[in-house]
Amino acid sequence: MNWDDARVFLAVCRESTLRGAARVLGVDQATVGRRITALEKSLSATLFLRTSEGYALTAVGEAALKAVGKMEQGALELERQIQGLDDRLTGIVRVSTTDSLAIDFLIPAIARLHQQHPDVRVQLDASTQILSLSRREADIAVRNTRPDNPDLIARRIARWPVGLFAAQSYIDRRGLPEPGSAFEGHDLVVYQPYLQGNKDMTLVSEPLSRGRIVSSLSSSLLVRRSIAAGIGLGEIPLYMGERDGLVRLWPERTRPLPYDVWLVTHADLRHTARVRAVIDEIVAGFSTSTH
């Protein structure tokens, strides 16, 4: 099996459908189908079961996946090592982050980078999905979680306390919550992932049991915008609340865990000129914030 066939095989394994694999590979669905059929013929083996829910690996396919996974690791390692020797300030750098951090920090960093190095292009992915640096889905990640992969270099570039905020319009309409009231009589906006499996959720250590969750949001930017719109009270990093002109409530209280921002890249890429240039601009942008 050559590497081109291996890439098609892996895409179908990961996406479970020809359409999904075609989208990832940037080819049409028919091409993926022909490549898989030809691969099975050349190996004289059935790698996938065609089901109503998509493509499922056979026992032979499972064995092939282990071998192809090793091929992928070798190919990606070679690619990273070669790129790590690249001292040209040109080419694409893929960056993964959240929507809030993208708007407040990454986009201004890209603007500064473009003025100095116009041939370096940044491909920015801002979503809650965490892309894999090991599989070269991204070259740099800026996130609030530190990875445990020993091949990745992680650097904390910000640490913000997290407080309770509201818009002035909400306070004018509903008044201030009383500490110890469990938010009785107040509307709340929360980050959706915190609700999942968290029966004793709090905002700055105050239970939510008497409050009303009126909106749960899938990203920190949506939480910020909802608070600013006066929908309800919410918990966000102090830096972001102050930046948005919100009113901080209970200033003596913060969430037990601060909001950390980590810059992560692969060890093989950290000295690549274009990657280094992007990292430097990102770090410079965060250096102006409180951390």
N, C-alpha and C positions, 0 to 999 in steps of 0.2 A: 504494500500500500504506500503510495507516495503522499507527500504532505498536502497537496491540493485535494486529493481524495479524503485524507484524514480531516481536513477542515470542514468539508461538506458533511462527513459522517458525524463530527462533533456538533455541528450546528443543528442537525436533525435530532440528535440525542437531547440537546438542551432545550430545543423549542418544541419538540414532539410533533410538529407539523411541517409539511413542505413549505407552506406559505411563510411560516415564522422563520424557517431556516433561510429561505430566499431573501427575506427582508434583512436579516443579519448579514448575509453574504453579499448583498447588493446585486443579485442576479434574479432571473425569473423562476417561477415555481417549476415549470417544465424542465428547466435545466437541472435543478436539484433532483427531481425525480429520475431523470435519465442517468445522472451520476451515481445515484444510489443503486439503481438497477444494474448498471455496468459494474459497480464495485462488488455487488453480491455475486454476479456472474463470474468475475475474475477470481474470486475467492472460493467459488463453488459452495457458498453457504448463505443461509438466510439470516440477515442481521436484524431485521425488524419484523414485527407482526403488524400488519395494517389493520387497525381497529377503527371503530366509529369515533373514538375520542382522539385518534392520532396514531403516531408511530411509537410502538413499544419495543424495547430491546428483547431479543431472544437470549437464550443462555449463551449462544455463540457471540451474539452482539455484546453481551456484558463482558465477556473475555476480551473481545476486540477493543472495548472502551478503555480497559485498563492499559492495554498496550499503546493505544492512540494517545491516551493521557500523558504517557511518558514522552511520546514524540512531541506533543505540544509543549511540554515543559522544556525540552531540549531546544526546540525552535525558538521559543520566547526568550530563553536564556541567551542564546546566540544573538538574537536581535537586540536585546537590552545591552549586552556587552559591546556590540558594535556601535550602537547609538551612544553609549557612555564615552566613547572615544571621539565623538563628533564635536569639533570646536567651532562649527559654523553657526552664526546667528541667523539661521533661516530654517523654515519648516514649521510643522504643526506641533503644538503642545496641547494635549487633552487634559482638561481640568474638570474635576467633579466636586460639587459643593451643594449647599442648600440655597433656596431662593433668597432668603434674607441676607446671607453672607454674600451671595452673588451681587445683589443690588447695592449693598452698602460698601463692599470692599473689593470684590473681584472685578467688577466692571470698571471702576476708577483705576484699578491697577492695570487692566488691559489698555485703557486709554493712555496711561503714562508709558507703558511698554511700547505701544505703537509709535509714539513720538520718537523714541530712541532707537527702536529696532523694528522698522516697518515690515521686514521680511519674516518676522516671527508671527505666526498666526495661532491664535488661541481658539480651541474648540471647547466651549463651556457647556457643561451639562449640569443643570440645576434641578435636582429632584430629591425625593426622599429615598430613592433607590441607591444603594451603595454599589458603585462600580468596582470591579476587581483590578487592582494595580498589577497583581501577579500575572493576570491573563492579558495585560496590555489594553484593557478597556479604558484606562485613564493613565496618564503619566504623573499627575499630582491630584491629591484629594485634600480638600479643606473641610473638615467635619468636626462635630463635637464629641466624637468617640475615638479612642485610641485603639488601633489595631494590635492584635497579638502575634502577627506574622513576623518572625525574626528577620526575614529578608527585606522588610520595609523600615524605612527611617522615619520616625515620628518626632515632631518638634511642636511643643505647645507654644502657640503664638498669641494667645489671649486667655484671660481668666476673668469672668465677670460675675459678680454676685447677682442673684435673681430675686426680684421683688414683685410686689403687687401694684398694679397700675389700673387707672381708669381714665376715660376722657372727661374733661370738665363738663361736657354736656350731660354725661351720665350722672355725675355728682349733683349737678343742678336739678336733675329730674328725680333722682332716687335717694340722694343723701349718701352719707358715709356708713360703711359697715362697722359694727361694734366688735372689737376683739373678743373672742370667746362666744360669739353668737352663732358660729358655724354658718355664717353668711345668711342668716335668716332674713327673708324679704329681699334678697338681692339676686340679680341675674349674673351668670358666670359664663365665660368662654374658656375652653380648655383645649389642650393639644391632644388630639384623638389617640395617639399611641399610648399616652399615659392612662387612658381609661381601660385599656385592654388588660384584663387580669389584675387590675389594681382596685381592690374593694375598699381600701382605706385611703383613697386619694385625698391630698390636701393641697392648699395653696398657701405658701409661706407658713407651713405647719398648722394651718387652720383647717379643720375638717369641713367638707362640703355638704354635710348631711342635711342642713336646713336651707341651703341655697338651691337655686334652679339652674341647671346647666341648659342654656338656651342655644348653644352652638358648640360643636366639637369640630376642630379643624385639622387637616392633614399636614400642615406645615407651619413653621414658626412665623412666616410672613403673614399667613392668613390670620393667625392669632393676633398679631400686631395690628393688622388692618381692622379686625373686628373690634378690638378694644378702642382704637381711634375713632371708629364709627359710632361709639356709644352703645354698642350692643350689650356689653356687660363688663364685669371686672375680670382681670386675667393676670397671669404670672409670666413675666418675661425678663430677660437680662436687663440690669439697670442701664447699661450703655444704650440699648435699643429703645427703652422707654423714654429716656431723656432725649435721645435723638429725635424721637417722634413727637416730642412736646406733650407727653402724657403726664398725668398727675400721679405721683407716687403715694400710695396709701401705707399706713403703718411703717414708717421708715425705720423703725427699730427692728423690723423683722426681715429676714431673707430666707430663701429656701436653703435647707441644710447642705445640698450639693451645689457648687457653683457651676456656671456654664463655661466649659473649657472649649477652646478651639485648637484643633491639631492640624498641622500641615504634614502631609504624608507623601512620600515618594519612594520608589524602589531604589535599593542601594546601588544598582548598576546604572541608574540614570541620573543620579544627583549631580554628577560633574559634567553632564551634557550641557553645552553652552546655552542653547535655547531654553532648556528646562531650568537651568540656573538663573537665567535672566528673568523668567516668569516668577520663580520663587522669590527672588530679591524684591521684585515690585510688590508681591503679595505681602511679604513680611513688613516692608516699609509702610504699607497701608494700615496694617494692624498696629504698628508701633505708635500711632497717634491716638489709639483708643486706650481706655483705662483697663489695665490688666496687671 
